[in-house]
Amino acid sequence: MHPTDAYLDGAYASKTGGTWHLEDSPYKAGQVLRMLQRHPEISPDSICDIGCGAGGVLAELARRPIGASRLVGYDVSPHANALSRALTNQRLEFRQDDPFQDGEKFDVALVLDVVEHVEDCFAFLRSCSTKARWKIYIVPLDTSASMVLRGANCWESVGHLHLFTKETALKSVEHSGQRVVDWFLTPTSLVRPHRFATRFTNIARRILPQALASRLLGGYSIMILAE
């Protein structure tokens, strides 16, 4: 089976319990706002979300005072699009389409938890770089000491074809011809623990320095602003 089939035939929707991770949208939108607040020079009138899933992040941003008059979400999945259509309004539009075929440009492109799912991640990153001047990426840092020692992978569980560290995530963006302007770690597991085991290891995550906890235990993502 081709990796993208799971997003078209409903298999990925089933893995998420049919929500397409819509419940994580307020948290992700908050991280996007945090990055934008760190860079007042970015005052976007238009924002797109590449691989927007059920559209929750853009819907959250539409409710916040960010000033953007146009927000467009792209996703190839008919199941995700069926969910996002219910969120459409005058400012907010969702398209079941390839974002790189319509020729439209935006001030900011969001690429949140998508790069790790794409088979040719470098070609994808290069395409993202042409969609907007500013790109905001969230990349999960799946490669940790715990992951390696357990011999685990994220292919079957969450469809992550690429497992990143902080350094490889940053280098991948740079390798695609983009300039990294800013980055910070986001404590995904601390804020959104989905399993009991995660709640247990969160005890150590709260004690350890963030960078060390990320390397040892995982459970963090990196948010990258690129130009």
Sequence and secondary structure as in RCSB ss.txt:
>XXXX:A:sequence
MHPTDAYLDGAYASKTGGTWHLEDSPYKAGQVLRMLQRHPEISPDSICDIGCGAGGVLAELARRPIGASRLVGYD
VSPHANALSRALTNQRLEFRQDDPFQDGEKFDVALVLDVVEHVEDCFAFLRSCSTKARWKIYIVPLDTSASMVLR
GANCWESVGHLHLFTKETALKSVEHSGQRVVDWFLTPTSLVRPHRFATRFTNIARRILPQALASRLLGGYSIMIL
AE
>XXXX:A:secstr
  TTHHHHSSHHHHHTTTSTTGGGHHHHHHHHHHHHHH TT   SEEEEET TTSHHHHHHHTSS   SEEEEE 
S HHHHHHHGGG  SSEEEE S TTSS   EEEEEEES GGG SSHHHHHHHHHHHEEEEEEEEE    HHHHHH
T  SHHHH  S    HHHHHHHHHHTT  EEEEEEE HHHHS  SHHHHHHHHHHHHS HHHHHHHH   EEEEE
E 
